[in-house]
Amino acid sequence: MLIDFYADWCGPCRYLAPTVEALAQKYEGKAIVGKCNVDENEELTSRFGIRNIPAVFFL
């Protein structure tokens, strides 16, 4: 599982987004690739200890 923590206002996050989308397509059915907007999901962001974005978390 891969989780991309991002925010809409974050320039580097927008730069990373196409790479995350490509990984999601490449590993479809083999791995879970998801995105988490830190502004909309503060609890999950806190649970994973995310303090800077973009952040990519592998489980």
Sequence and secondary structure as in RCSB ss.txt:
>XXXX:A:sequence
MLIDFYADWCGPCRYLAPTVEALAQKYEGKAIVGKCNVDENEELTSRFGIRNIPAVFFL
>XXXX:A:secstr
 EEEEE TT HHHHHHHHHHHHHHHHTTTTS EEEEETTT HHHHHHTT  SSSEEEE 
